[in-house]
Amino acid sequence: MSGPLYVPVLPTKPHAAGAFRRLWPDVRAAIGPLWNLPPLPGTPPETVSTVVGTYVGRVSAVSRHGGWIDAPFGEDAQTAALAEALAVYCELGRLRPVTGPERPPQQQAAAVETARRCLRGLGVRVRVSGEWDGGLGHGVKSLLALTGPEMPLDLLLDMDAVLDGRSDAGKEALRALDALVPLAAWRSTALLGGGFPRVTADMLEDGSCEVSRPEWRMWHEVRAAGRAYAPLLGYGDYGVQHSGALAQAPSPLRKGGPPWGVLRYTTDSSYFAVKTLTRGSDRVAVNRAAARRITELPEFRGSAAGQGEDWLSDCANGPLTSSEGVGGPREWLVAGNLQHMTYVVRSLTDS
């Protein structure tokens, strides 16, 4: 099995595409992103292609080293139109189609046909949000019957949210992999999970919070189990957003929104989140102080570690008389994903 070093599960939204584009070339070359189209509630089939173009066009342009494109939230009436629209970016770009055992038969057949035409393979995404269900294994067998032995296949085992309360995630991942790995000569196999929680105002009552990285522990637990497939098992996560953020439908442009946001930083064993302000007379002072709280952490890797750290350092040391470089929700997500993806690649390279 061979595949990318790191598989981030990313939305096809401007902040994620912007962060991926700004990564250093060597970091970007080690990454195979799993891009996710957001829900398109009520979008009629005849306009799906246009809407998909606004999302996938931007990520196709930055995914020169490959990756996958998925539409996990498509409505039944949109299935055919989504498959047709996404096929364009698989055939003309370097993205690979994705399907899974619980997808509608029409979507499975379309993804397999696209993979057959584009000759770059098929991503099989198996989602395990709780205990492993053996029925998923039977579903994967049925799906593989459509592909034929000649098609390159990538197994994307998606454990969804892997938070501290899910202590059995490693065990369930092993059960799933033990059942799925023997089913095909997988080109690559990756274990994915979301570890960053949904940050609430209560969590930031003291201005910041620190939470563990259970998805990182899960991957190490599986790797240490001694299975034959373990040394080649790829790592993936949902970056610095909670896994449910992918399912958020696009919102119309409007002013307002919450008066606060979050700066995020990744260390070896934890995520650090600091409260920021989106408006108010003291916004600049509060946000620069938030960046300083991160740059003063013992685990802060310094401005030379990557573009995310560089942005945080500039924000922390900027003048209180100017809001330049303070950013807003989009810039905070870009900076968070930049530091996170760079750090994950460096960690995996050293492990």
Beta strands, then each sheet from edge to edge (+ up, - down):
strand 1: 6-11
strand 2: 34-36
strand 3: 68-70
strand 4: 96-99
strand 5: 122-127
strand 6: 153-161
strand 7: 188-194
strand 8: 208-212
strand 9: 233-237
strand 10: 260-266
strand 11: 270-277
sheet 1: 1+ 2+ 3+ 4+ 5+ 6+ 7+ 9+ 1+
sheet 2: 8+ 11- 10+
end
